[in-house]
Amino acid sequence: MKRMMVFIVGFCFCIFGFTAVAHADGDPQVKASAPATVSVGQQFRLTYTSNERLDDVQLPGMSAFTLLGGPSTSFQSGYQSTNGKTTSYTSYTYTYYLQADKEGDWEIPAATVKAGGKSYKSNAVRIHVSKGGGGAASGGGGSGGNAAAGSGSSSSGSSAFNKNDFFVKAEVSKTNPYVEEEVMVHYKLYVPAGTRFDAEISKMPAYNGCWSYDLGDRNARRQPYRENYNGKPYAVVDLFSVALYPQKAGTITISPLEVEMVAQIVVQRQRSNDPFEDFFGMFGGQNVQNIRLNPVSKSITLQVKPLPTANRPADFSGLVGNFSMRSELTRNALKANDATNFSIVISGKGNLQHVEAPSITFPSDFDAHDPAVSDKISKEPKNGVNGSRTFEYILIPREAGEFEIPEASFSYFDPSKKQYVTLHSNAYTLKVEKGAASSSNVTSIRTKKDVKELGKDIRFIRTDVPRWSMAGKRFFFLSPVYWVLLGLPLLLFVLFLLLLGKRIRDQRNVVMVKDRKASKVARKRLKTAAQYLKSGDDTRFYEEISRVLWGYVGDKFHLPKGELSLDAARQKLEERHMRSERIDEFVETLNQCEYARFAPSKDWTPEKMYEKTFSFITNMEAGLKAR
């Protein structure tokens, strides 16, 4: 019982002692500490110590230092004996990791802390930054001292860390290209070997004045590989690559690429007076500290040369690179009204998606429509943009005979030779025999030649006497010829009325007219959109692309403006048995177009929007013709 009373009295004494200490302390006491001397590039710790738990620490502005991470917090409590008097203490420590950037004498101003709904100030800290090449982290304990007596010594040091070892490098294939010449840019992230990290692109470069294509899949996950740079081992990640085609001469600046990343570095754990913390922390041990970094690449400056005007061909395509051209005629002998395929293939390395069909004049008796365009283009980081574009014509001769398909020409500028090159396709002779409905004396109504008599110029003299003559004299009145000539004007008038009525019905049938002209109207609007794109007017570009897509679907599938919607368009596409990926391509392109008008996307650039729209219309026309 006596021992129990002693325990209760001692417990009350302790409670009273803690309460007395708390009342004696009053407001929280916050002290800042840091090394008195560091060197440029060296990492060190800035520590704020308080006798009460803080709700918030607001760091001051520090122009000569970079904040790498923090705060890491720790708590210590215990007793200490001085001259036979035992007192209790409580200590809260908030540690920030900094790096010195500028040489000189600098002061870190007082920090503002909050506790119990009130704001308090710490002391300021002065630090001398020398020019030395140190890179190891330094512990606290410099000017400002340590706030809590008996808090134990802190271990200095961590693994060497320098924020300048984390950087983005932009590798440019050439900085002095011609207009429309391909420039490849590879963006790489460099991280010290052995460092664990997680990174993502926060801001893409702006390619003002250039047409751009992504090389490879930007969203694909890439594995780091090892590379020595300036004598140091690094883990390197290929962020992405892009092919640029300058559209104007002069100076073009590509803005930097920005990356957000978190790197894990190993820092030394501070020893504490808490035996449990020391036991589980292996008496100090090592901690992993997450540090946020924002490496930025350098901007790229291109000095773009204009194309020479001397010896420029009249049919110059405007393209720069290295190309070849070939042609093919599937049948060189056929009958009238049969069809044959004539194709021109332009292949090579350059901006192939800007290649237009070469100008070629087919014989006047041929039906030849606009060519179907198909692409086999590869866009890879290693070889850039290369492949082929094919223009395929369907030719239908309407008359028998021997016809010449002339050669086509294609001109481009070769930057390696610094001269213009003109390519020519083969010329072909097409032999056309008479078809089932062909006659030497009957001219087809589908021919494009002027109507002319195909019989003999001088007819023979008749020697027989018609039955309706008398004594060698002919009676024209009431003869068969008379009746034919009498009825011919009436027949021609009736035929004229029938053709006129058909033409009026066709003109009134706006649906049919719009169906036939949907592709031409869409391509015309695409040219207008391309002009807005080159001038940098993104707002009008997206509006025009939206008109292209909605107008094409409305005209092609007979949808009035009041009924245009994604569901209606999808239903019409499904009724035409279009492939699901084509339908999804249309819906995705239209949605991205609408989003881009109000909230531009990093992934859907105007160039990609134009490419997707052109591809959709081309594939739709090919699919509908095939059916």
VOGU-3710 file (C-alpha; in Angstrom, 3 decimals, decimal comma):
1> mkrmmvfivg> 0,000/0,000/0,000  2,838/2,339/0,862  4,552/1,612/-2,438  1,297/2,339/-4,273  1,018/5,753/-2,559  4,592/6,584/-3,529  3,813/5,705/-7,181  0,690/7,887/-7,225  2,537/10,859/-5,674  5,373/10,452/-8,178
11> fcfcifgfta> 2,930/10,263/-11,087  1,164/13,449/-9,941  4,536/15,152/-9,577  5,422/14,237/-13,183  2,108/15,542/-14,488  2,595/18,757/-12,542  6,137/19,043/-13,839  5,083/18,688/-17,494  2,321/21,216/-17,008  4,697/23,641/-15,368
21> vahadgdpqv> 7,186/23,285/-18,198  4,487/23,869/-20,787  3,258/27,005/-19,057  6,794/28,188/-18,537  7,653/27,835/-22,230  4,744/29,987/-23,430  4,872/30,515/-27,202  6,700/27,904/-29,291  10,385/28,543/-29,793  11,492/27,895/-33,418
31> kasapatvsv> 15,116/27,973/-34,458  16,621/27,472/-37,886  20,010/25,856/-38,424  22,180/25,145/-41,453  25,901/24,719/-42,229  27,886/27,930/-41,984  29,838/27,104/-45,164  28,942/25,088/-48,259  30,202/25,015/-51,822  28,458/25,621/-55,140
41> gqqfrltyts> 26,482/22,541/-56,159  26,602/21,039/-52,661  23,477/19,630/-51,037  22,809/20,494/-47,388  20,039/20,440/-44,815  18,070/23,387/-43,481  16,481/22,395/-40,169  13,713/24,064/-38,160  13,426/22,839/-34,558  10,524/23,646/-32,228
51> nerlddvqlp> 9,442/22,673/-28,739  5,868/22,320/-30,000  4,318/20,596/-33,007  3,946/23,019/-35,907  0,930/23,070/-38,190  2,765/24,602/-41,138  6,206/25,910/-42,153  6,316/28,551/-44,878  9,812/28,829/-46,307  11,128/32,238/-47,372
61> gmsaftllgg> 12,306/33,062/-50,867  15,847/31,835/-51,580  17,403/33,112/-54,798  20,802/31,486/-54,269  19,507/28,048/-53,306  17,304/25,356/-54,839  14,816/23,422/-52,742  15,293/19,731/-53,488  12,878/18,133/-51,065  11,299/18,054/-47,651
71> pstsfqsgyq> 10,188/18,398/-45,063  11,141/15,197/-43,315  9,935/15,337/-39,699  11,156/13,738/-36,497  10,093/13,868/-32,847  12,230/13,494/-29,714  11,381/13,629/-26,004  13,139/12,653/-22,775  14,777/13,870/-19,581  18,097/15,530/-18,941
81> stngkttsyt> 19,894/16,185/-15,633  21,868/19,341/-14,987  23,563/19,972/-11,589  21,344/17,339/-9,993  18,164/18,872/-11,429  16,134/16,721/-13,822  14,017/18,373/-16,478  11,976/17,045/-19,425  12,236/18,199/-23,032  10,276/17,818/-26,298
91> sytytyylqa> 11,682/18,536/-29,754  10,064/18,583/-33,228  12,426/18,784/-36,198  11,511/19,743/-39,772  14,317/19,138/-42,286  14,520/20,509/-45,857  17,124/19,555/-48,479  18,704/22,437/-50,387  21,430/22,907/-52,961  23,690/25,933/-53,247
101> dkegdweipa> 23,644/27,558/-56,690  25,570/30,845/-56,399  28,850/31,779/-54,837  28,886/34,454/-52,125  27,532/35,324/-48,662  23,812/34,754/-48,456  21,114/34,992/-45,857  18,083/32,718/-45,656  15,375/34,978/-44,182  13,180/33,982/-41,289
111> atvkaggksy> 10,527/31,380/-41,988  6,895/31,816/-40,966  5,472/28,940/-38,916  1,962/28,301/-37,631  1,010/26,608/-34,387  -2,298/26,687/-32,557  -3,799/29,018/-35,142  -1,096/31,662/-34,626  1,899/32,662/-36,742  5,474/32,913/-35,486
121> ksnavrihvs> 8,895/33,715/-36,969  12,121/31,740/-36,844  15,579/33,243/-36,859  17,448/34,004/-40,112  20,452/31,923/-41,194  23,608/33,176/-42,912  25,578/30,855/-45,199  28,829/31,366/-47,065  28,896/29,616/-50,455  32,376/28,945/-51,751
131> kggggaasgg> 33,469/28,054/-55,267  34,559/24,530/-54,334  33,341/21,449/-56,169  31,664/19,645/-53,282  28,657/17,548/-54,017  27,977/15,694/-50,756  25,143/16,699/-48,520  25,960/18,472/-45,302  24,046/18,228/-42,088  22,733/20,993/-39,892
141> ggsggnaaag> 24,519/22,597/-36,996  25,977/25,740/-38,527  24,862/29,277/-37,824  21,731/29,367/-35,788  22,740/26,484/-33,562  20,543/23,594/-32,511  17,282/24,337/-30,757  16,977/21,404/-28,371  19,667/20,665/-25,849  20,569/17,013/-25,540
151> sgssssgssa> 18,960/16,155/-28,882  21,950/14,083/-29,916  24,434/14,507/-32,735  23,252/14,406/-36,330  25,115/12,395/-38,901  26,297/14,425/-41,813  26,415/13,293/-45,382  24,390/11,435/-47,964  25,136/9,989/-51,327  26,486/12,622/-53,714
161> fnkndffvka> 23,670/14,515/-55,402  23,684/17,303/-57,940  20,513/18,482/-59,642  22,554/19,344/-62,735  23,079/15,599/-63,269  19,396/15,372/-64,259  18,846/16,981/-67,644  17,037/16,701/-70,983  19,045/16,745/-74,168  17,625/17,648/-77,592
171> evsktnpyve> 19,608/16,111/-80,465  18,990/17,852/-83,817  19,904/16,239/-87,131  20,630/19,656/-88,736  20,234/23,287/-87,790  20,604/24,896/-91,231  17,999/23,162/-93,430  16,215/24,299/-96,551  12,515/25,123/-96,548  10,546/21,797/-96,453
181> eevmvhykly> 13,711/19,806/-95,664  13,326/17,193/-92,928  14,857/17,934/-89,516  14,751/15,142/-86,922  14,828/16,004/-83,216  15,387/13,323/-80,553  14,607/14,242/-76,922  16,496/12,216/-74,268  16,344/12,249/-70,463  19,654/11,700/-68,628
191> vpagtrfdae> 19,662/10,412/-65,023  22,712/9,313/-62,999  23,154/5,547/-63,268  21,628/3,619/-60,391  19,024/6,275/-59,529  15,415/5,222/-59,246  13,079/7,738/-60,833  9,685/8,354/-62,380  9,269/11,000/-65,078  6,675/12,378/-67,469
201> iskmpayngc> 6,555/15,181/-70,023  4,860/18,248/-68,545  5,095/20,627/-71,512  5,646/19,842/-75,163  7,700/22,086/-77,450  5,913/24,471/-79,825  6,833/23,936/-83,479  5,779/27,330/-84,802  6,607/27,647/-88,485  7,097/23,892/-88,977
211> wsydlgdrna> 4,996/20,945/-90,085  5,615/18,120/-87,595  5,165/14,345/-87,413  5,725/12,162/-84,358  8,273/9,438/-85,040  7,126/6,253/-83,328  4,577/5,973/-80,528  5,072/8,802/-78,043  3,082/6,965/-75,362  5,027/3,698/-75,614
221> rrqpyrenyn> 6,931/2,699/-72,496  10,676/2,842/-73,133  13,360/1,073/-71,168  16,421/3,074/-70,030  19,804/2,183/-71,442  23,296/3,024/-70,205  25,458/5,725/-71,768  28,626/7,525/-70,698  28,360/11,291/-71,042  31,204/13,656/-70,098
231> gkpyavvdlf> 32,934/10,770/-68,354  29,935/9,845/-66,155  27,597/6,849/-66,442  23,934/7,736/-67,039  20,652/5,947/-67,490  19,143/7,403/-70,686  15,491/7,337/-71,726  14,429/8,243/-75,275  11,417/10,437/-74,514  10,227/10,845/-78,091
241> svalypqkag> 11,328/11,919/-81,565  9,765/14,277/-84,070  10,295/15,127/-87,755  10,018/18,821/-88,580  9,545/20,426/-91,994  10,173/24,207/-91,912  7,573/26,116/-93,909  9,359/29,457/-94,182  12,876/30,806/-94,564  14,639/32,662/-91,751
251> titispleve> 15,098/31,975/-88,048  12,718/29,483/-86,411  12,903/28,813/-82,664  11,560/25,596/-81,142  10,620/26,081/-77,490  12,083/23,739/-74,809  10,664/20,435/-73,652  9,828/20,340/-69,932  9,787/17,234/-67,745  8,436/16,593/-64,254
261> mvaqivvqrq> 10,193/13,821/-62,362  10,675/12,357/-58,902  14,113/10,935/-58,113  14,920/8,795/-55,081  18,194/9,568/-53,343  19,667/7,922/-50,251  20,233/10,220/-47,284  21,735/9,466/-43,893  19,219/9,085/-41,053  19,748/11,264/-38,007
271> rsndpfedff> 20,374/9,493/-34,720  17,880/10,225/-31,981  17,657/9,692/-28,256  14,646/7,422/-28,707  15,926/3,855/-28,107  13,043/2,339/-30,045  13,675/4,526/-33,120  17,403/3,771/-32,959  16,724/0,054/-32,631  14,377/-0,183/-35,624
281> gmfggqnvqn> 16,492/2,265/-37,629  19,631/0,176/-37,128  21,243/3,023/-35,209  21,039/5,632/-37,889  20,865/3,664/-41,158  19,797/5,233/-44,452  16,593/6,864/-45,617  15,248/7,237/-49,171  14,320/10,825/-49,972  12,000/11,660/-52,911
291> irlnpvsksi> 13,142/14,805/-54,686  11,063/16,587/-57,320  12,953/17,962/-60,296  11,942/19,830/-63,446  14,659/19,363/-66,071  14,180/21,438/-69,229  15,840/21,007/-72,606  17,486/23,856/-74,438  15,511/25,661/-77,106  16,390/24,850/-80,730
301> tlqvkplpta> 17,183/27,532/-83,280  16,941/26,700/-86,975  18,415/28,947/-89,643  16,230/27,981/-92,591  17,560/28,609/-96,100  15,217/29,567/-98,957  15,052/27,335/-102,013  16,997/28,679/-105,001  14,989/30,381/-107,713  17,435/29,641/-110,519
311> nrpadfsglv> 16,513/26,657/-112,719  13,325/26,020/-110,761  11,024/23,775/-112,893  7,585/25,053/-113,798  5,965/21,953/-112,258  8,012/22,107/-109,008  6,054/20,267/-106,284  7,511/22,307/-103,406  8,957/19,170/-101,759  12,510/18,649/-100,573
321> gnfsmrselt> 14,157/15,262/-100,118  15,023/12,264/-102,261  12,265/10,659/-104,349  11,664/8,205/-107,184  8,646/7,697/-109,456  7,250/4,741/-111,367  4,024/4,060/-113,261  2,040/0,993/-114,245  -0,766/0,212/-116,724  -2,548/-3,038/-115,873
331> rnalkandat> -3,890/-3,637/-119,420  -2,569/-2,208/-122,658  -5,120/-3,915/-124,932  -8,855/-4,000/-124,287  -12,250/-3,324/-125,829  -14,177/-0,085/-125,824  -16,115/0,602/-122,611  -13,861/-1,784/-120,645  -11,731/-0,411/-117,796  -8,031/-0,479/-117,035
341> nfsivisgkg> -6,045/0,798/-114,052  -3,250/3,311/-114,399  -1,158/4,083/-111,297  1,676/6,464/-110,445  3,802/5,698/-107,374  6,064/8,340/-105,793  8,350/6,974/-103,086  11,354/8,148/-101,097  12,234/10,188/-98,032  10,546/13,516/-97,324
351> nlqhveapsi> 7,160/15,044/-96,579  5,267/12,427/-98,597  1,887/13,448/-97,255  2,225/16,735/-99,134  2,731/14,968/-102,485  -0,071/15,780/-104,929  -1,038/13,901/-108,061  1,182/14,816/-111,025  -0,530/16,692/-113,838  -1,343/14,347/-116,720
361> tfpsdfdahd> -3,671/14,777/-119,739  -5,488/11,636/-120,811  -6,945/11,158/-124,313  -10,228/12,991/-124,845  -12,150/9,759/-125,480  -11,269/8,420/-122,016  -13,378/8,637/-118,895  -10,870/9,363/-116,100  -11,943/10,406/-112,611  -9,934/11,786/-109,703
371> pavsdkiske> -7,360/9,220/-108,542  -7,686/7,126/-105,383  -4,810/7,965/-103,021  -3,170/5,333/-100,817  -0,152/5,695/-98,526  2,499/3,323/-97,233  4,439/5,722/-95,028  6,733/4,789/-92,147  7,521/7,264/-89,362  10,331/5,873/-87,227
381> pkngvngsrt> 12,963/7,601/-85,055  15,800/5,953/-86,961  14,853/6,752/-90,574  12,371/9,601/-90,224  9,466/9,836/-92,679  9,796/7,544/-95,698  7,629/5,308/-97,853  5,373/5,830/-100,857  2,153/7,487/-102,026  0,152/5,900/-104,854
391> feyiliprea> -2,298/7,621/-107,210  -4,541/5,109/-109,005  -6,753/6,098/-111,956  -9,554/4,069/-113,525  -9,533/4,653/-117,308  -12,484/3,732/-119,535  -11,952/4,259/-123,299  -15,216/4,908/-125,166  -13,953/4,550/-128,745  -11,881/2,028/-130,632
401> gefeipeasf> -8,418/2,988/-131,754  -4,841/3,319/-130,619  -4,253/5,877/-127,902  -1,199/7,358/-126,212  -1,029/7,846/-122,442  1,643/10,547/-122,075  4,383/10,560/-119,467  3,890/12,407/-116,173  6,550/14,522/-114,483  7,383/15,241/-110,833
411> syfdpskkqy> 9,975/17,805/-109,690  11,585/18,201/-106,263  14,667/19,747/-104,692  17,520/17,453/-103,617  19,398/19,105/-100,691  22,387/16,755/-100,998  22,901/17,777/-104,638  21,639/21,341/-104,028  19,684/21,228/-107,274  16,221/20,529/-108,656
421> vtlhsnaytl> 15,463/17,052/-110,009  12,663/16,188/-112,444  11,371/12,620/-112,679  9,369/11,200/-115,617  7,064/8,217/-115,799  6,776/5,939/-118,822  4,489/6,687/-121,762  2,081/3,905/-122,782  0,238/2,908/-125,951  -3,254/1,547/-125,358
431> kvekgaasss> -4,939/-0,463/-128,110  -8,736/-0,387/-127,958  -10,862/-2,725/-130,063  -14,508/-2,269/-130,939  -16,891/-3,128/-128,189  -20,197/-4,973/-128,513  -22,083/-1,712/-129,154  -19,401/-0,188/-131,403  -20,101/0,654/-135,082  -18,017/2,381/-137,693
441> nvtsirtkkd> -20,870/4,590/-138,810  -22,375/5,338/-135,430  -20,786/7,851/-133,141  -21,086/7,113/-129,403  -22,976/9,765/-127,490  -20,333/9,448/-124,724  -17,411/10,462/-126,922  -15,713/13,774/-126,183  -14,879/14,451/-129,838  -16,967/16,666/-132,021
451> vkelgkdirf> -19,720/14,727/-133,753  -18,623/13,867/-137,269  -19,634/11,499/-140,020  -17,556/8,363/-140,074  -18,780/7,076/-143,466  -17,426/7,834/-146,903  -17,041/11,395/-148,140  -18,435/10,632/-151,681  -21,323/8,237/-151,996  -21,957/6,138/-155,153
461> irtdvprwsm> -24,527/7,161/-157,749  -27,721/5,172/-157,479  -28,601/3,334/-160,722  -31,804/1,655/-159,631  -35,219/3,327/-159,890  -37,317/3,448/-156,719  -40,677/1,753/-156,784  -42,413/5,055/-156,129  -41,035/6,646/-159,358  -42,816/6,831/-162,692
471> agkrffflsp> -40,987/7,046/-165,991  -37,748/7,736/-164,251  -39,237/10,526/-162,232  -39,367/10,383/-158,426  -42,356/11,463/-156,404  -41,173/12,829/-153,043  -44,667/13,579/-151,699  -46,074/10,756/-149,584  -42,889/8,739/-149,986  -41,294/6,982/-146,943
481> vywvllglpl> -38,608/9,623/-146,820  -41,327/12,250/-146,761  -43,004/10,679/-143,747  -39,671/10,201/-141,941  -38,670/13,794/-142,437  -42,137/14,944/-141,453  -42,100/13,025/-138,170  -38,451/13,657/-137,291  -38,965/17,185/-135,825  -41,756/15,853/-133,643
491> llfvlfllll> -39,600/12,970/-132,407  -36,694/15,310/-131,716  -39,001/17,672/-129,833  -40,325/14,829/-127,674  -36,774/13,618/-127,004  -35,767/17,161/-126,050  -38,671/17,392/-123,595  -37,719/14,062/-122,022  -34,059/15,053/-121,591  -35,036/18,467/-120,270
501> gkrirdqrnv> -37,395/16,889/-117,739  -34,695/14,485/-116,590  -32,207/17,326/-116,175  -34,728/19,372/-114,183  -35,433/16,372/-111,931  -31,710/15,824/-111,399  -31,187/19,471/-110,512  -34,090/19,344/-108,110  -32,699/16,207/-106,534  -30,276/18,107/-104,316
511> vmvkdrkask> -29,468/14,926/-102,422  -28,014/13,279/-105,523  -26,021/16,394/-106,433  -24,598/16,702/-102,939  -23,696/12,993/-102,905  -21,709/13,329/-106,132  -19,966/16,513/-105,035  -19,317/15,586/-101,368  -15,709/14,521/-101,954  -14,832/17,584/-104,094
521> varkrlktaa> -16,372/19,988/-101,577  -14,529/18,290/-98,702  -11,161/18,469/-100,497  -11,724/22,131/-101,320  -12,400/22,852/-97,651  -9,303/20,860/-96,673  -7,193/23,168/-98,838  -8,700/26,142/-97,001  -7,914/24,469/-93,653  -4,316/23,889/-94,785
531> qylksgddtr> -3,967/27,618/-95,533  -5,194/28,488/-92,022  -2,738/25,944/-90,608  0,226/27,444/-92,436  -0,727/30,938/-91,302  -0,955/29,771/-87,669  -4,682/30,592/-87,314  -5,609/27,538/-85,192  -9,128/28,802/-84,373  -10,216/29,045/-88,019
541> fyeeisrvlw> -8,357/25,797/-88,773  -10,394/23,783/-86,272  -13,626/25,448/-87,425  -12,852/24,531/-91,041  -11,930/20,922/-90,123  -15,245/20,626/-88,275  -17,075/21,886/-91,393  -15,172/19,367/-93,517  -16,204/16,371/-91,400  -19,820/17,371/-90,760
551> gyvgdkfhlp> -20,344/18,645/-94,312  -18,923/15,489/-95,887  -21,037/13,126/-93,769  -24,170/15,268/-94,230  -23,813/15,432/-98,032  -22,711/11,818/-98,468  -25,393/10,241/-96,322  -28,259/12,698/-96,986  -28,511/14,092/-93,464  -30,100/17,555/-93,083
561> kgelsldaar> -28,243/20,006/-90,853  -30,929/19,765/-88,189  -30,393/15,998/-87,888  -26,595/15,996/-87,815  -25,315/14,225/-84,699  -22,718/11,624/-83,786  -25,398/8,947/-83,314  -27,000/9,690/-86,679  -23,618/9,714/-88,431  -22,607/6,438/-86,780
571> qkleerhmrs> -25,908/4,836/-87,829  -25,453/5,906/-91,459  -21,880/4,617/-91,517  -23,000/1,276/-90,100  -25,789/1,058/-92,693  -23,150/1,395/-95,415  -21,290/-1,516/-93,752  -18,211/0,584/-93,046  -15,558/-1,021/-90,853  -15,799/-0,271/-87,157
581> eridefvetl> -12,291/1,231/-87,036  -13,263/3,770/-89,733  -16,333/4,736/-87,729  -14,263/5,088/-84,541  -11,689/7,138/-86,475  -14,392/9,604/-87,576  -15,907/9,923/-84,088  -12,501/10,325/-82,414  -11,311/12,918/-84,943  -14,515/14,956/-84,624
591> nqceyarfap> -14,451/14,826/-80,816  -10,804/15,863/-80,672  -11,540/18,693/-83,108  -14,325/20,025/-80,898  -12,171/19,705/-77,771  -9,184/21,402/-79,427  -11,257/24,504/-80,251  -11,608/25,210/-76,547  -8,868/23,189/-74,806  -5,857/22,374/-77,052
601> skdwtpekmy> -4,408/18,896/-76,509  -0,761/17,877/-76,345  -1,380/14,671/-78,299  -3,627/16,028/-81,107  -1,632/18,666/-82,922  -3,246/20,585/-85,846  -1,051/18,632/-88,262  -2,303/15,318/-86,871  -5,901/16,587/-87,032  -5,435/17,476/-90,723
611> ektfsfitnm> -3,811/14,105/-91,434  -6,622/12,155/-89,716  -9,331/14,107/-91,570  -7,670/13,595/-94,955  -7,207/9,885/-94,200  -10,857/9,463/-93,172  -12,262/11,044/-96,360  -9,832/9,106/-98,596  -10,662/5,783/-96,926  -14,400/6,520/-97,029
621> eaglkar> -14,327/7,240/-100,779  -12,296/4,097/-101,453  -14,628/1,984/-99,313  -17,815/3,334/-100,920  -16,441/2,860/-104,449  -15,457/-0,727/-103,597  -19,051/-1,430/-102,582
//
